[in-house]
Amino acid sequence: MARESRIKEYNSQSFTARFMPDPTALGEILRPGITTFFIVRVEDMYKLVKTQVPPSRAAGHSCLFITEGKARMKVGSGNYTIHKNEMLFVPAGQVFSFAPGDKNKGYLCNFHPDALIGMADAGAMRRFGFLHVWGNPRVTPDRETARHIRNLFQRILQDYTRNGLSDPTIIQSYLLAALSEVARVYKPLPQESHDAAVTITNRFKQLLVTSIRFRHDVAGYADELSITPNHLAKTVKAVTGEAPTYWIDEAIIREAKVLLSQSDMPVNAVAAEIGFDDPSYFTRLFKRHMGITPSTFRKKIEKS
């Protein structure tokens, strides 16, 4: 895979302009306002991608639902292949990459994180763990749920094709219904927790996504959450069994693994990208958690 030295962030407008530079073809499937929302048939959009998409950050949430064939994509530090009636999510802020050539059909939906404001309450959004970068990006619905999701996406596509975003509440309602169906069958990763008491912990974890590249201290995150460091420490420890420092280190390592596997940045540049002035300290931290150095980790990824 061709790689770039730095990972760029794209919204829907800049992404399509960069990788699908055919305004006439795009105009046939997209309506104005794509930075807020769009939905297309996978087969209609994939055929417009002529080159590999290098590691990139998503400014919005993306959902891929395959109804025929398969789709391959790298999300974070994982490689995923999904087939009929499976879904893959790329949350806002996550790193992804893929190559053209997959033969498939289905739906691709992209929406800004604010698209559901006013429609979904905080409790509902906590259930959408697949929209967080620490969540599980792959969802495999049972046959009945897959049929419901497919019908909802078809209804959204029909309204979007005919009316664009002229009446967004209709699209929001169907989208919320589809995400709620997904939440019913979503299987979180082992470290996730969805108890009602984890609101602060989930907000803390989400802040790690946006701030880990420049903030590594508990006090800084507590300040962003408007609570004391002691309160944050006790809350996160009670919910997860681990201190905030553990999750900060985990976020650092996760971000490092993404950069090491999806870019050609030298190790010292990776360290700087994550906020370390001392590359040797970063290497020691990485080795303590992974058991191998960043360079060795990269070599293993390249051989796999």
VENRA-V701202 format. One record per backbone hydrogen bond with DSSP energy under -1.0 kcal/mol. NH is the residue of the N-H (numbers start at 1). CO is the residue of the C=O. E is the energy in kcal/mol with one decimal. If there is no record, write none. Layout:
# VENRA-V701202
NH:CO:E / NH:CO:E
This chain:
# VENRA-V701202
10:57:-2.5 / 15:11:-2.5 / 16:12:-2.2 / 17:13:-1.8 / 18:14:-1.7 / 19:15:-2.7 / 20:16:-2.2 / 22:20:-2.5 / 26:22:-2.6 / 27:23:-2.2 / 29:26:-1.3 / 30:26:-2.7 / 36:33:-1.8 / 37:33:-1.8 / 38:110:-2.2 / 40:108:-2.2 / 42:106:-1.5 / 45:41:-1.6 / 46:42:-3.1 / 48:45:-1.8 / 49:46:-1.4 / 53:98:-3.1 / 56:96:-2.4 / 57:8:-3.4 / 58:94:-1.9 / 59:10:-1.9 / 61:111:-2.6 / 62:90:-2.0 / 63:109:-3.0 / 64:88:-2.6 / 65:107:-2.8 / 66:86:-2.2 / 67:105:-2.7 / 68:105:-1.6 / 70:103:-1.3 / 71:82:-2.1 / 73:80:-2.4 / 74:97:-2.8 / 75:78:-2.2 / 76:95:-3.3 / 78:75:-2.0 / 80:73:-2.7 / 82:71:-2.5 / 85:66:-2.9 / 86:83:-1.9 / 87:139:-2.8 / 88:64:-2.2 / 89:137:-2.4 / 90:62:-2.5 / 93:58:-4.0 / 94:91:-2.2 / 96:56:-2.5 / 97:74:-1.7 / 98:53:-1.3 / 105:68:-2.2 / 107:65:-2.6 / 108:40:-2.7 / 109:63:-2.7 / 110:38:-2.7 / 111:61:-2.5 / 112:36:-2.4 / 115:112:-2.5 / 117:114:-1.7 / 119:116:-2.5 / 120:116:-1.9 / 125:121:-2.2 / 126:122:-1.8 / 129:127:-1.7 / 131:128:-2.2 / 132:129:-1.6 / 135:132:-2.2 / 139:87:-2.2 / 146:142:-2.9 / 147:143:-1.9 / 148:144:-2.0 / 149:145:-2.7 / 150:146:-2.6 / 151:147:-2.2 / 152:148:-2.3 / 153:149:-2.7 / 154:150:-2.3 / 155:151:-2.1 / 156:152:-2.5 / 157:153:-2.8 / 158:154:-2.2 / 159:155:-2.1 / 160:156:-2.9 / 161:157:-2.8 / 162:158:-1.9 / 163:159:-3.1 / 164:160:-1.9 / 166:163:-2.0 / 170:167:-1.4 / 172:168:-3.1 / 173:169:-2.2 / 174:170:-2.1 / 175:171:-2.8 / 176:172:-2.8 / 177:173:-1.9 / 178:174:-2.4 / 179:175:-2.7 / 180:176:-2.1 / 181:177:-2.0 / 182:178:-2.1 / 183:179:-2.4 / 184:180:-1.2 / 185:182:-1.1 / 186:182:-1.1 / 192:189:-2.0 / 198:195:-2.1 / 202:198:-3.1 / 203:199:-2.3 / 204:200:-2.6 / 205:201:-2.7 / 206:202:-2.3 / 207:203:-2.1 / 208:204:-1.6 / 211:207:-2.3 / 212:208:-1.8 / 214:211:-2.1 / 215:211:-2.1 / 221:217:-1.3 / 222:218:-2.6 / 223:219:-2.3 / 224:220:-1.7 / 225:221:-1.6 / 226:223:-1.0 / 227:222:-2.5 / 232:228:-2.4 / 233:229:-2.7 / 234:230:-2.6 / 235:231:-2.5 / 236:232:-2.7 / 237:233:-2.1 / 238:234:-2.3 / 239:235:-2.1 / 240:236:-2.7 / 241:237:-1.9 / 247:243:-1.2 / 248:244:-2.4 / 249:245:-2.5 / 250:246:-2.5 / 251:247:-2.3 / 252:248:-2.2 / 253:249:-2.6 / 254:250:-2.5 / 255:251:-2.5 / 256:252:-2.5 / 257:253:-2.7 / 258:254:-1.9 / 259:255:-2.4 / 260:256:-2.8 / 261:257:-1.9 / 262:258:-2.2 / 270:266:-2.4 / 271:267:-2.6 / 272:268:-2.0 / 273:269:-2.4 / 274:270:-1.5 / 275:272:-1.4 / 276:271:-2.9 / 282:278:-1.8 / 283:279:-2.5 / 284:280:-2.3 / 285:281:-2.4 / 286:282:-2.7 / 287:283:-2.6 / 288:284:-2.2 / 289:285:-1.6 / 290:286:-3.0 / 291:287:-2.4 / 297:293:-2.4 / 298:294:-2.3 / 299:295:-2.0 / 300:296:-2.1 / 301:297:-2.1 / 302:298:-2.5 / 303:299:-1.5 / 304:300:-1.1
